[in-house]
Amino acid sequence: MREGTQQPGDQPSKAQDPEAGKPLEVSGVAEQTATGRPRFGMAGTDWITLGLGYSNDFSQNQAGEVHASFSRFLDDDLEFAVELSGWYFDQKGDNTGGLNPTMNLRWHFYHADDYDWSVYGEIGIGLLFAFDNVPDGGTGFNFTPRAGAGFTKALWEDGTRLQFGVRWAHISNGRIEGPERNPGRDSIMLYAGIIFPLP
């Protein structure tokens, strides 16, 4: 038997020296980056994202936001994130700002074997605490369900990644003050961010 030849039934080998610049591999999939950090998409890993977004309902209402989020992979490819956004609403009636804590669940359903890039779908919901009514004629407190898809791409060997996404974003108060105070708003939102690994 030639040295280094893998026979049927042998377990996939792991790189023995992560400091040599090669990622560790389990079942043919990299489990660590070249710097020794756990790879993106692996269960139990934690990440911080900083980003911004823009939404438009194509009816004279638009908004911009900045956000920060903490996420953990509950299982391989399954990410749960908590996010806090600061919004500015340019809308019919009085413009205003607000804070929007949300929860998002993302499934990275398609990705490179080494997770150099990934494509995901997401769903989420949050609460909007605005300083004035959003939409105009509604209330300052609203629910913010969302759904969409996005893409991530590794930038550097330390695990830092780029994120782009598009989602449907809804704002309404669930008729907490009656149907006449619940105009609601549906928008298309584009967003981008930088994802950083936590130790």
Secondary structure, 3 states (H helix, E strand, C coil): CCCCCCCCCCCCCCCCCHHHCCCCEECCEECECCCCCECCCCCCCEEEEEEEEEEECCCCCEEEEEEEEEEEEEECCEEEEEEEEEEEEECCCCCEEEEEEEEEEEEEEEECCCCCEEEEEEEEEEEEEEEEEECCCCEEEEECCEEEEEEEEECCCCCCEEEEEEEEEEEECCCCCCHHHCCCEEEEEEEEEEEEECC
